[in-house]
């Protein structure tokens, strides 16, 4: 039976240091700060009481500044790090209950990871690097080479299988790392700042490549980044971390339109809303509008609920008329006026 969530994290704390358990007890009893824990116990708080549920097939971005705890949190999902306390389930399975041999097997078969460091073996060909996880799994050589060849074609490296890592550019090497993770066909894909070492143009190309692959593979992906533009571009939902805590979680629209505090507001201040904000976010419900203003005319421009702010603004420029928002069946469900658009551009908050 398929579990309700792909990944469930409940009450997870990670405190580094020999007195972690003692520190955690006093944090709970006395509300000690991060600085107090460091001074009194020589311990560092990495993750603070995180609860998280990630849907099957979702691209979930975890972001924050350096030291915010994002990579530490994600490394708990495949138990590269052990939590001080808490629960972690992957596809309904209690990861913390797995013994070392079971854990190694589970990682190999169900969870793949792509690091910022490409971690390609220099003495192996590109095809051998991609096939390596299958070799560990015991897949026959002909079969694993066939799979590696297919996956390399998927990431546009079909002609590079017999080359070695030093013969490839940084972007190509990262494609190989992605191909290696895809080759094992695991349900969960963990990506820890995989594109951050690349120049902007190659980075954007690989983001496009990843999104294209993601739409075809339908894997659950946890994507770590310090770049909000990247998170907004690829994530279905985003969790923003600070000092080990998740300070806000939601869709890119949720976070950009309604930052939860000054810290998040500062993060999103430079993000353009034009391609992020959708009609359904800023529309007024049809019934409320018609009660206040009156029935809508029949010949108004109409857009779907998922239309971008950019397209809505262009419509308002072309015709000084309210915009009707329709559902998938074409039924009107809301209205957007020029005033609503202007408020969204200037204030960045939902209309009332």
FINU-32327 format. One line per field, with one value per residue (C-alpha): z, y, x; residue number from 1. Coordinates in nm, 2 decimals, always signed. Each point is the difference from the previous one (the first is absolute). Layout:
FINU-32327
c3 = [Z,...]
c2 = [Y,...]
c1 = [X,...]
nr = [NUM,...]
//
This chain:
FINU-32327
c3 = [+0.00,-0.10,+0.29,+0.02,-0.02,-0.17,+0.29,+0.36,+0.25,+0.35,+0.29,-0.14,+0.19,-0.08,+0.26,-0.07,+0.30,+0.28,+0.23,-0.26,+0.20,+0.31,-0.21,-0.16,+0.34,+0.13,-0.33,+0.05,+0.37,+0.01,-0.36,-0.04,-0.31,-0.26,+0.15,+0.35,-0.11,-0.16,+0.31,+0.26,-0.17,-0.29,-0.23,-0.33,-0.10,-0.36,-0.03,+0.24,+0.04,-0.37,-0.12,-0.37,-0.23,-0.37,-0.26,-0.25,-0.32,+0.15,-0.06,+0.35,+0.04,+0.33,+0.00,+0.23,+0.05,+0.08,+0.35,+0.00,+0.03,-0.35,-0.09,+0.35,-0.02,-0.34,+0.11,+0.26,-0.27,-0.11,+0.35,-0.10,+0.33,+0.30,+0.17,+0.37,+0.02,-0.22,-0.26,-0.37,-0.24,-0.37,-0.19,+0.33,+0.12,+0.32,-0.12,+0.36,+0.06,-0.28,+0.10,-0.18,-0.27,-0.06,-0.02,-0.26,-0.21,+0.05,-0.11,-0.31,-0.11,+0.11,+0.06,-0.24,+0.07,-0.21,+0.17,-0.09,-0.03,-0.32,+0.18,-0.33,+0.01,-0.22,-0.10,-0.12,-0.33,+0.01,-0.09,+0.29,+0.24,-0.09,+0.03,+0.33,+0.23,-0.21,+0.03,+0.38,-0.02,-0.19,-0.34,-0.29,-0.19,-0.34,+0.16,+0.20,-0.30,-0.20,+0.27,+0.03,-0.38,+0.01,+0.29,-0.15,-0.31,+0.22,+0.14,-0.35,+0.06,-0.24,-0.17,+0.32,+0.16,-0.07,+0.11,+0.35,+0.25,-0.07,-0.36,+0.09,+0.10,+0.34,-0.13,-0.18,+0.31,+0.20,-0.27,+0.05,+0.38,-0.08,-0.24,+0.26,+0.25,-0.26,-0.11,+0.32,-0.05,+0.36,+0.13,+0.19,-0.14,+0.24,-0.17,+0.22,-0.18,-0.32,-0.23,+0.24,-0.12,-0.36,-0.19,-0.05,-0.36,+0.06,+0.32,-0.17,-0.27,+0.26,+0.18,-0.33,-0.05,+0.35,-0.03,-0.33,+0.15,+0.31,-0.19,-0.17,+0.30,+0.26,+0.28,+0.35,+0.01,+0.29,-0.14,+0.22,-0.11,+0.14,-0.31,+0.02,-0.37,-0.06,+0.27,-0.14,-0.36,+0.07,+0.33,+0.05,+0.36,+0.19,+0.36,+0.12,+0.29,+0.25,+0.30,-0.05,-0.01,-0.28,+0.02,-0.29,-0.24,-0.30,-0.38,-0.17,-0.03,+0.37,+0.11,-0.25,+0.06,+0.37,+0.17,+0.36,+0.16,-0.07,-0.07,-0.28,-0.13,-0.04,-0.19,-0.25,-0.05,-0.32,-0.16,-0.30,+0.04,-0.37,-0.08,+0.35,+0.11,-0.15,-0.07,+0.28,+0.26,-0.06,-0.14,+0.19,+0.03,-0.27,+0.24,+0.23,-0.30,-0.15,+0.34,+0.03,-0.37,-0.20,-0.26,-0.23,-0.37,-0.24,-0.22,+0.26,-0.06,+0.18,+0.14,+0.18,+0.37,-0.06,-0.24,+0.09,+0.13,-0.31,-0.23,+0.21,+0.00,-0.38,-0.03,+0.23,-0.22,-0.31,+0.13,+0.29,+0.12,+0.30,-0.07,+0.06,+0.15,-0.11,+0.12,-0.23,-0.12,-0.10,+0.29,+0.14,+0.36,+0.06,-0.11,-0.02,-0.05,-0.09,+0.36,+0.12,-0.24,+0.11,+0.37,-0.07,-0.18,+0.26,+0.33,-0.09,+0.21,-0.09,-0.07,+0.26]
c2 = [+0.00,+0.34,+0.24,+0.33,+0.20,-0.08,+0.15,+0.08,+0.17,+0.06,+0.18,-0.04,+0.16,-0.02,+0.12,-0.05,-0.07,-0.25,+0.14,+0.02,-0.19,+0.21,+0.32,-0.10,-0.07,+0.35,+0.16,-0.14,+0.07,+0.35,+0.13,+0.04,+0.19,-0.13,+0.22,-0.13,-0.36,+0.07,+0.17,-0.23,-0.34,+0.05,-0.12,+0.14,-0.01,-0.11,-0.08,+0.13,-0.20,-0.03,-0.15,-0.06,-0.20,-0.03,-0.12,-0.28,+0.14,+0.35,+0.22,+0.13,+0.27,+0.07,+0.33,+0.24,+0.17,-0.19,-0.15,+0.00,-0.38,-0.08,-0.26,-0.14,-0.06,-0.17,-0.23,-0.15,-0.14,-0.27,+0.00,+0.14,+0.17,-0.14,+0.22,+0.08,-0.07,-0.02,-0.23,-0.04,-0.21,-0.05,-0.15,-0.10,-0.18,+0.09,+0.08,+0.03,-0.36,-0.14,-0.18,+0.09,-0.27,+0.07,+0.37,-0.04,-0.22,+0.25,+0.29,-0.18,-0.10,+0.28,+0.33,+0.17,+0.31,+0.26,+0.22,+0.34,-0.19,-0.22,-0.29,-0.18,-0.27,+0.12,-0.35,-0.11,+0.10,+0.22,-0.30,-0.20,+0.29,+0.00,-0.38,-0.02,-0.01,-0.28,-0.19,+0.03,-0.13,-0.30,+0.07,-0.19,+0.20,+0.00,+0.11,+0.28,+0.13,+0.00,+0.20,+0.24,+0.06,+0.08,+0.24,+0.18,+0.06,+0.14,+0.27,+0.07,-0.18,-0.29,+0.05,+0.04,-0.34,-0.11,+0.32,+0.07,+0.27,+0.23,+0.02,+0.15,+0.35,+0.07,+0.01,-0.33,-0.16,+0.11,-0.15,-0.33,+0.03,+0.05,-0.30,-0.22,+0.09,-0.06,-0.34,-0.17,+0.09,+0.08,+0.15,+0.28,+0.24,+0.23,+0.29,+0.20,+0.33,-0.20,+0.31,+0.26,-0.04,+0.06,+0.33,+0.16,-0.10,-0.37,+0.00,+0.12,-0.26,-0.27,+0.13,-0.03,-0.35,-0.11,+0.14,-0.18,-0.33,+0.05,+0.04,-0.34,-0.19,+0.11,-0.06,+0.16,+0.25,+0.19,+0.28,+0.21,+0.35,+0.33,+0.18,+0.11,+0.05,-0.36,-0.12,+0.21,-0.12,-0.38,-0.06,-0.11,+0.11,+0.18,-0.02,+0.29,-0.08,+0.22,-0.11,-0.36,+0.08,+0.01,+0.36,-0.02,-0.27,+0.02,+0.04,+0.26,+0.22,-0.04,+0.11,+0.28,+0.15,-0.06,-0.01,-0.12,+0.24,+0.26,-0.26,-0.17,+0.34,+0.10,-0.33,+0.05,+0.38,-0.04,-0.27,+0.11,-0.10,+0.02,-0.37,-0.14,+0.15,-0.17,+0.13,-0.21,+0.16,+0.36,-0.04,+0.10,-0.27,+0.05,+0.01,+0.26,+0.22,-0.01,+0.08,+0.31,+0.12,-0.18,-0.28,-0.04,+0.07,-0.29,+0.13,+0.03,-0.15,-0.34,-0.18,-0.33,-0.01,-0.09,+0.30,+0.21,+0.35,+0.11,-0.11,+0.16,+0.33,-0.01,-0.06,+0.30,+0.21,-0.10,+0.04,+0.21,-0.27,-0.24,-0.35,-0.31,-0.30,-0.33,-0.36,-0.30,-0.03,+0.37,+0.10,+0.34,-0.02,+0.34,+0.35,+0.21,+0.38,+0.24,+0.11,-0.36,-0.03,+0.33,-0.10,-0.33,+0.17,+0.27,-0.17,-0.37,-0.11,-0.17,+0.20,-0.01]
c1 = [+0.00,+0.14,+0.06,-0.17,+0.32,+0.33,+0.20,-0.12,+0.23,-0.14,+0.17,+0.35,+0.28,+0.37,+0.25,+0.37,+0.22,+0.07,-0.27,-0.28,-0.26,+0.07,-0.02,-0.33,-0.15,+0.09,-0.11,-0.35,-0.01,+0.16,-0.03,+0.38,+0.12,+0.24,+0.27,-0.07,+0.02,+0.34,+0.13,-0.14,+0.03,+0.25,-0.28,-0.13,-0.36,-0.04,-0.37,-0.27,-0.32,-0.09,-0.33,-0.04,-0.22,+0.10,-0.25,+0.07,+0.15,+0.05,+0.31,+0.05,+0.27,+0.18,+0.18,+0.18,+0.33,+0.32,-0.03,-0.38,-0.02,-0.14,+0.27,+0.00,-0.37,+0.01,+0.28,-0.24,-0.23,+0.25,+0.17,+0.33,-0.06,-0.18,-0.25,+0.04,-0.37,-0.31,-0.17,+0.08,-0.20,+0.06,-0.29,-0.15,+0.32,+0.17,+0.35,+0.14,-0.10,+0.22,+0.32,+0.32,-0.03,-0.37,+0.08,+0.27,-0.24,-0.29,+0.22,+0.12,-0.35,-0.22,+0.19,+0.25,+0.20,+0.17,+0.26,+0.15,+0.33,-0.04,+0.19,+0.08,+0.27,+0.28,+0.12,-0.34,-0.16,-0.31,-0.22,+0.17,-0.07,-0.37,-0.02,+0.18,-0.31,-0.14,+0.32,-0.02,-0.36,+0.13,-0.15,+0.16,+0.26,-0.17,-0.33,+0.16,+0.20,-0.32,-0.18,+0.30,-0.01,-0.37,+0.03,+0.30,-0.21,-0.28,+0.24,+0.15,+0.33,-0.05,+0.33,+0.21,-0.04,+0.36,+0.16,+0.14,-0.10,+0.29,-0.10,-0.34,-0.10,-0.15,-0.35,+0.05,+0.14,-0.30,-0.22,+0.19,-0.07,-0.37,+0.00,+0.16,-0.28,-0.27,+0.15,-0.09,-0.37,-0.05,-0.32,+0.17,+0.26,+0.20,+0.19,+0.23,+0.08,+0.08,+0.04,+0.15,+0.36,-0.10,+0.00,-0.35,-0.06,+0.09,-0.19,-0.32,+0.04,+0.03,-0.30,-0.19,+0.14,-0.10,-0.35,-0.05,+0.12,-0.20,-0.33,+0.07,+0.14,-0.26,+0.25,-0.02,+0.29,+0.14,+0.21,+0.23,+0.10,+0.11,-0.15,-0.36,-0.02,+0.09,-0.24,-0.29,+0.08,+0.00,-0.18,-0.36,+0.04,+0.28,+0.12,+0.21,+0.24,+0.17,+0.21,-0.12,-0.37,-0.25,-0.12,-0.25,-0.12,-0.23,-0.02,+0.22,-0.32,-0.08,+0.35,+0.04,-0.34,-0.02,+0.34,-0.04,+0.25,+0.26,+0.27,-0.21,-0.11,+0.36,+0.06,-0.28,+0.05,+0.20,-0.22,-0.22,-0.36,-0.08,+0.05,-0.07,-0.33,-0.31,-0.35,-0.15,+0.22,-0.12,-0.35,-0.31,-0.27,-0.27,-0.29,+0.16,+0.09,-0.34,-0.17,+0.22,+0.02,-0.27,-0.01,+0.30,-0.04,+0.01,+0.29,+0.27,+0.35,+0.02,+0.30,+0.06,+0.06,+0.37,+0.07,+0.31,-0.01,+0.20,-0.27,-0.27,+0.18,+0.03,-0.37,-0.07,+0.23,-0.18,-0.36,-0.12,-0.24,-0.02,+0.14,-0.21,+0.17,-0.13,+0.04,+0.09,-0.35,-0.02,-0.22,+0.07,+0.13,+0.16,+0.08,+0.32,-0.01,+0.28,-0.01,+0.06,+0.30,+0.15,-0.03,+0.17,+0.29,+0.05,-0.09,+0.05,-0.30,-0.32,-0.30,-0.28]
nr = [1,2,3,4,5,6,7,8,9,10,11,12,13,14,15,16,17,18,19,20,21,22,23,24,25,26,27,28,29,30,31,32,33,34,35,36,37,38,39,40,41,42,43,44,45,46,47,48,49,50,51,52,53,54,55,56,57,58,59,60,61,62,63,64,65,66,67,68,69,70,71,72,73,74,75,76,77,78,79,80,81,82,83,84,85,86,87,88,89,90,91,92,93,94,95,96,97,98,99,100,101,102,103,104,105,106,107,108,109,110,111,112,113,114,115,116,117,118,119,120,121,122,123,124,125,126,127,128,129,130,131,132,133,134,135,136,137,138,139,140,141,142,143,144,145,146,147,148,149,150,151,152,153,154,155,156,157,158,159,160,161,162,163,164,165,166,167,168,169,170,171,172,173,174,175,176,177,178,179,180,181,182,183,184,185,186,187,188,189,190,191,192,193,194,195,196,197,198,199,200,201,202,203,204,205,206,207,208,209,210,211,212,213,214,215,216,217,218,219,220,221,222,223,224,225,226,227,228,229,230,231,232,233,234,235,236,237,238,239,240,241,242,243,244,245,246,247,248,249,250,251,252,253,254,255,256,257,258,259,260,261,262,263,264,265,266,267,268,269,270,271,272,273,274,275,276,277,278,279,280,281,282,283,284,285,286,287,288,289,290,291,292,293,294,295,296,297,298,299,300,301,302,303,304,305,306,307,308,309,310,311,312,313,314,315,316,317,318,319,320,321,322,323,324,325,326,327,328,329,330,331,332,333,334,335,336,337,338,339,340,341,342,343,344,345,346,347,348,349,350,351,352]
//
